[in-house]
Structure formats: C-alpha cells, structure tokens
Amino acid sequence: MKRVAIGAHLRAEDVEPLAAAVPAGELFVSAIEIADDQPLGDRELLLRAASVRAALLERATFVAIRYGYTFATPIEARHLERWKRLLEANRGNVEMTLKVAALSPRPRPDRNAFTSGAAYIRALHATTQAANADPRFRAEVERLIVPHALQHRWIHRDEKSLELAALIARDHLDAVRTAGEELRRTCVEVPFLLSGPWPLEVFADADHE
C-alpha cells in the first residue's frame, strides 16, 4: 500500500480518523492509503480524495498539497516551517474564489510560430496577463466581495479568465455568499462562479507572497 497526501495540518486530531495523520516536522500530513497498482487518475480515487478533503476542511483549515504527491519524496523542511506559520495565523480562515471570463480573450500563441521555448513561454505569459474582466463587474466585486476578505488577489490563470482569490474568516462565509447573490443581480450580463470554502492554497503559495 502507498499513501497519497491531502494536506498539512497543525494537529493529528484534525485528521484522524478521516485519514491517516503522518507526522512531518511539527505538522501532520493527512493521507489516504491506496493500492500500489492503483493509478492516481482513477475516478474512484479522485472522488474519494475530494470527499476526504471536504470533510477535513469542515474540521479545521489546512494547507492543500497538490494532488498526486506520495510519500516517496520527503516534504522539504522550508515548506513545513512556512506552512506552520500560515496555519497558526489562519486557523479560522479559508479561501474562496470567484472566476469570471475575460472581457476580450486573446487567442493562445501558436507554439510553432516561435523558434525557442523561452520565447513561447514569454508570449503565453503576456497573453495570460492581458486577460481582464469587465471594468464595471470588477468594480462591483471590489465593492461587494473584497470588503469581506482579510486578503485578496486577482490572478490570471489563463488567457480566457480571471480569478479573485479571497482569504475569508469562517464566520463571514454567509456574508460572502449573500454578496455573491447581490453581484448576480447587479451584473446579470456577466457569468461568474463563486466557489468555496477551500483550504489554504493560493495564500500558501510562496510565489504569491
């Protein structure tokens, strides 16, 4: 049997018996056991991991670990130290995301039009960063959603969409959902997806610090 990681937690009791609580420095990594020959992309396993992840988040906030990590490779100490600080500071907070289509999405660059991979990556990055939402919609998001956030970040995920990631206190989740409904009424012409709560992911990413 092997184990697939779900997240990093402050306490073992936040994990057990929903999943195995594997000690990692001063933290505990939640993990589910799978057969050695079970593919990580197996649908049943993906659904099981999602179900365990949701149940764990109901207990306590944790740092999400990218799906597919197994215990064949140790987690670096620097991650554990940073995650511990994040969890201690954000035990009562979760993430929510709002995704909206770009107003005028640009086509993805054609890889064959570039002589080097580096040039293609630069062009792809420029195309992604150019994606933006309708200014009126974004202003309404800033008015309705952002005041409930402890922190927020607008993120360019791809050339077709923009995403707001917000760090929200658990006791403000209902207020955010209510604000989302008001946003639907004030911007009926703009489709968007407000989802969560999620474990710490965007706000645990060292690249965004």
C-alpha positions in Angstrom: 0.0 0.0 0.0 1.1 3.6 -0.6 -0.2 6.9 0.7 -1.4 10.0 -1.2 -1.2 13.3 0.6 -4.2 15.6 1.0 -3.0 18.5 3.2 -0.8 19.8 6.0 -2.4 20.2 9.5 -1.5 21.6 12.9 -3.0 18.7 14.9 -3.4 15.0 14.4 -6.9 15.2 15.8 -7.9 17.5 12.9 -7.2 14.5 10.6 -8.0 11.2 12.3 -9.9 9.0 11.7 -10.9 10.6 8.4 -7.4 10.0 7.1 -4.0 8.9 8.3 -2.1 11.6 10.2 1.5 11.3 9.1 4.0 13.3 11.3 6.0 15.8 9.3 8.2 18.0 11.4 5.8 19.8 13.8 2.9 19.3 11.5 0.8 16.3 10.3 0.1 15.4 6.7 -3.3 13.9 6.0 -3.1 11.0 3.6 -5.2 8.2 2.2 -4.0 4.7 1.5 -4.2 3.2 -2.0 -3.1 0.0 -3.6 0.4 0.2 -5.2 -1.0 -0.5 -8.6 -4.0 2.0 -8.4 -3.5 4.8 -10.9 -3.6 8.3 -9.4 -6.0 9.4 -12.1 -8.5 6.7 -11.2 -12.0 8.2 -11.0 -13.0 6.4 -7.8 -9.7 7.6 -6.1 -10.3 11.2 -7.3 -13.8 11.2 -5.8 -12.6 9.7 -2.6 -9.8 12.2 -2.2 -12.2 15.1 -2.9 -14.6 13.7 -0.3 -11.9 13.4 2.4 -10.6 16.9 1.6 -14.1 18.4 2.1 -14.6 16.5 5.4 -11.2 17.6 6.7 -11.9 21.3 5.9 -15.1 21.1 7.9 -13.0 20.2 10.9 -10.2 22.8 10.6 -8.3 24.8 8.0 -5.3 23.1 6.4 -2.8 23.8 3.7 -3.7 21.9 0.5 -1.0 19.7 -1.0 -1.1 19.4 -4.8 -2.8 16.2 -5.7 -0.5 13.4 -6.7 2.1 13.8 -4.1 3.0 10.5 -2.4 5.4 9.8 0.5 8.2 8.5 -1.8 9.7 12.0 -1.5 10.1 13.9 1.8 8.4 17.3 2.1 11.1 20.0 2.3 11.6 21.5 5.8 11.3 25.0 4.5 7.7 24.2 3.4 6.8 22.8 6.7 8.1 25.8 8.6 6.2 28.2 6.4 3.0 26.1 6.5 3.1 26.0 10.3 3.3 29.8 10.4 0.4 30.1 8.0 -1.8 27.6 9.9 -1.2 29.2 13.2 -2.2 32.6 11.7 -5.1 31.3 9.7 -6.8 28.5 11.6 -10.1 30.3 11.4 -9.8 31.3 7.8 -10.5 29.6 4.5 -10.2 30.6 0.8 -13.0 31.4 -1.6 -12.6 32.0 -5.3 -14.5 33.9 -7.9 -13.8 33.1 -11.6 -15.0 35.2 -14.5 -14.4 35.1 -18.2 -12.1 37.6 -19.7 -13.8 40.5 -21.5 -11.8 40.2 -24.7 -9.8 37.0 -24.5 -6.8 36.7 -26.8 -6.0 33.5 -28.7 -3.3 31.3 -27.3 0.0 31.8 -29.1 0.9 29.2 -31.7 3.9 27.2 -30.4 5.0 26.6 -34.0 5.4 30.4 -34.6 8.3 30.6 -32.1 11.9 29.4 -32.5 12.5 28.8 -28.8 10.6 27.5 -25.9 11.5 30.6 -23.8 10.0 33.0 -26.4 6.8 30.9 -26.5 6.6 31.0 -22.7 7.0 34.8 -22.7 4.3 35.2 -25.3 2.0 32.9 -23.4 2.6 34.8 -20.2 1.9 38.1 -21.9 -1.3 36.8 -23.4 -2.4 35.4 -20.0 -1.6 38.7 -18.2 -3.6 40.7 -20.7 -6.9 38.9 -19.8 -9.1 41.2 -17.8 -12.7 41.4 -16.6 -15.4 43.9 -17.5 -14.3 47.0 -15.5 -17.8 47.6 -14.1 -18.0 43.9 -13.0 -14.6 44.2 -11.4 -15.6 47.4 -9.6 -18.7 45.6 -8.2 -16.6 42.7 -7.0 -14.3 45.2 -5.2 -17.4 46.8 -3.7 -19.3 43.7 -2.7 -16.9 40.8 -2.1 -13.5 42.3 -1.3 -14.6 44.2 1.9 -15.3 40.7 3.5 -11.8 39.5 2.7 -8.8 39.6 5.0 -6.6 39.4 1.9 -7.4 39.1 -1.8 -5.6 38.6 -5.1 -6.6 38.9 -8.7 -4.9 36.0 -10.6 -4.5 35.5 -14.3 -5.0 31.7 -14.6 -5.1 31.6 -18.4 -5.8 33.7 -21.5 -9.6 33.3 -21.1 -10.4 34.0 -17.5 -9.5 36.0 -14.4 -9.8 34.8 -10.8 -10.2 36.5 -7.5 -8.8 34.5 -4.6 -10.0 35.8 -1.2 -9.0 34.8 2.3 -12.2 34.8 4.4 -12.9 34.3 8.1 -15.2 31.2 8.5 -17.8 33.3 10.3 -18.0 35.6 7.2 -18.8 32.9 4.7 -22.5 33.5 4.7 -21.9 37.2 4.2 -19.7 36.5 1.1 -22.4 34.2 -0.4 -25.0 36.9 0.2 -22.7 39.4 -1.5 -22.3 36.9 -4.4 -26.1 36.8 -4.9 -26.2 40.6 -4.9 -23.4 40.6 -7.5 -25.5 38.3 -9.7 -28.4 40.8 -9.5 -26.2 43.9 -10.3 -24.2 42.2 -13.1 -26.7 39.9 -14.7 -24.9 40.0 -18.0 -21.7 38.6 -16.6 -21.5 34.9 -15.8 -19.1 34.1 -13.0 -18.5 31.3 -10.5 -18.1 32.0 -6.8 -16.9 28.8 -5.0 -15.6 27.6 -1.7 -14.7 27.3 1.0 -11.3 25.8 0.1 -8.2 25.0 2.2 -5.2 27.3 2.0 -3.7 27.1 -1.5 -3.3 30.5 -3.2 -2.3 32.1 0.1 0.1 29.2 0.9 1.9 29.6 -2.4 5.3 31.1 -1.9 5.2 32.5 -5.5 2.4 34.8 -4.4 3.9 36.0 -1.2 
